Amino acid sequence: MSGSISGMGFSALGQLTAGLTLIKKNFDTLTEQASSGMISRRILIR
């Protein structure tokens, strides 16, 4: 079963989960900023 999720081990699976959580948090922040217009204001300022 090499290459399967069960063969990865808990450490690698934990790191993957933490990475995906961070990515989701970053996307949530970008979505919030885009919906509030913050990103468009930043682009205009530059």
N, CA and C of each residue as an Amber inpcrd file, in Angstrom:
protein
   138
   0.8120000  -1.1910000   0.0000000   0.0000000   0.0000000   0.0000000
   0.8580000   1.2590000   0.0000000   2.0300000   1.2040000  -0.5240000
   2.8350000   2.4160000  -0.5240000   2.2090000   3.4360000  -1.4620000
   2.2410000   4.6910000  -1.0470000   1.6430000   5.7410000  -1.8420000
   0.2150000   6.0590000  -1.4430000  -0.3870000   5.2200000  -0.6370000
  -1.7460000   5.5090000  -0.1870000  -1.7000000   6.3900000   1.0550000
  -2.8200000   6.9650000   1.4020000  -2.8700000   7.8510000   2.5720000
  -2.5010000   7.0900000   3.8310000  -2.9380000   5.8520000   3.9490000
  -2.6320000   5.0800000   5.1480000  -1.1410000   4.7900000   5.2430000
  -0.4270000   4.8110000   4.1360000   1.0050000   4.5790000   4.1510000
   1.8230000   5.8280000   4.4320000   1.1630000   6.9770000   4.4810000
   1.8750000   8.2450000   4.7020000   2.3410000   8.3970000   6.1440000
   1.5470000   7.9200000   7.0620000   1.8670000   8.1080000   8.4680000
   1.1520000   9.3300000   9.0050000   1.0040000   9.3490000  10.3160000
   0.2480000  10.4360000  10.9450000   0.9650000  11.7710000  10.8560000
   2.2750000  11.7760000  10.8970000   3.0330000  13.0260000  10.8530000
   2.8090000  13.7550000   9.5370000   2.9630000  13.0420000   8.4360000
   2.7720000  13.6460000   7.1190000   1.3250000  14.0700000   6.9330000
   0.3960000  13.2690000   7.4160000  -1.0170000  13.5970000   7.2900000
  -1.3540000  14.8440000   8.1030000  -0.7440000  14.9720000   9.2680000
  -0.9470000  16.1620000  10.1010000  -0.3950000  17.4110000   9.4330000
   0.7710000  17.2870000   8.8060000   1.3690000  18.4260000   8.0990000
   0.5120000  18.8320000   6.9140000  -0.0190000  17.8500000   6.2020000
  -0.8860000  18.1220000   5.0600000  -2.1480000  18.8420000   5.5100000
  -2.7410000  18.3680000   6.5910000  -3.9560000  18.9830000   7.1180000
  -3.6810000  20.4250000   7.5530000  -2.5620000  20.6570000   8.2180000
  -2.2120000  22.0110000   8.6550000  -2.0060000  22.9250000   7.4570000
  -1.3630000  22.4160000   6.4220000  -1.1380000  23.2060000   5.2150000
  -2.4370000  23.5650000   4.5210000  -3.3440000  22.6060000   4.4200000
  -4.6370000  22.8620000   3.7860000  -5.4700000  23.8400000   4.5980000
  -5.3760000  23.7610000   5.9210000  -6.0900000  24.6990000   6.7910000
  -5.5830000  26.1140000   6.5780000  -4.2630000  26.2640000   6.4570000
  -3.6700000  27.5810000   6.2300000  -4.0920000  28.1450000   4.8770000
  -4.1000000  27.3000000   3.8560000  -4.5260000  27.7440000   2.5230000
  -5.9810000  28.2020000   2.5570000  -6.8340000  27.4380000   3.2350000
  -8.2520000  27.8100000   3.3310000  -8.4040000  29.1400000   4.0500000
  -7.6260000  29.3370000   5.0990000  -7.6890000  30.5990000   5.8490000
  -7.2820000  31.7690000   4.9540000  -6.2260000  31.5780000   4.1550000
  -5.7830000  32.6420000   3.2520000  -6.8430000  32.9560000   2.2040000
  -7.4870000  31.9310000   1.6580000  -8.5460000  32.1590000   0.6710000
  -9.7440000  32.8600000   1.3060000 -10.0620000  32.4800000   2.5480000
 -11.1690000  33.1390000   3.2450000 -10.8680000  34.6250000   3.4360000
  -9.6160000  34.9430000   3.7840000  -9.2160000  36.3410000   3.9600000
  -9.3120000  37.0960000   2.6440000  -8.8210000  36.5000000   1.5680000
  -8.8980000  37.1430000   0.2540000 -10.3460000  37.3550000  -0.1750000
 -11.1920000  36.3700000   0.0700000 -12.6040000  36.4830000  -0.2890000
 -13.2550000  37.6190000   0.4780000 -12.9480000  37.7070000   1.7670000
 -13.5080000  38.7670000   2.6030000 -13.0390000  40.1380000   2.1190000
 -11.7540000  40.2450000   1.7930000 -11.2160000  41.5130000   1.3180000
 -11.8180000  41.8870000  -0.0390000 -12.0050000  40.9220000  -0.9020000
 -12.5760000  41.1980000  -2.2230000 -14.0260000  41.6450000  -2.0880000
 -14.7790000  41.0150000  -1.2060000 -16.1940000  41.3670000  -1.0650000
 -16.3590000  42.7390000  -0.4150000 -15.3940000  43.1550000   0.3860000
 -15.4910000  44.4690000   1.0280000 -14.9190000  45.5740000   0.1480000
 -14.2790000  45.1940000  -0.9670000 -13.6860000  46.1830000  -1.8590000
 -12.2740000  46.5690000  -1.4760000 -11.7260000  45.9580000  -0.4390000
 -10.3930000  46.3230000   0.0520000  -9.3190000  46.0680000  -1.0050000
  -9.4330000  44.9650000  -1.7330000  -8.4170000  44.6250000  -2.7350000
  -8.4350000  45.6430000  -3.8740000  -9.6250000  46.0240000  -4.3320000
  -9.6940000  46.9820000  -5.4350000  -9.1250000  48.3300000  -5.0160000
  -9.3340000  48.7170000  -3.7690000  -8.7560000  49.9840000  -3.2860000
  -7.2410000  49.8920000  -3.2390000  -6.7070000  48.7530000  -2.8530000
  -5.2430000  48.5900000  -2.8070000  -4.6390000  48.6820000  -4.1960000
  -5.3150000  48.1130000  -5.1730000  -4.7990000  48.1520000  -6.5490000
  -4.8030000  49.5930000  -7.0550000  -5.8410000  50.3490000  -6.7520000
  -5.9390000  51.7320000  -7.2140000  -4.8790000  52.6230000  -6.5550000
  -4.5320000  52.3120000  -5.3000000  -3.5350000  53.1190000  -4.5810000
  -2.1630000  52.9500000  -5.2090000  -1.8350000  51.7600000  -5.6740000
  -0.5290000  51.5050000  -6.2690000  -0.4900000  52.1740000  -7.5780000
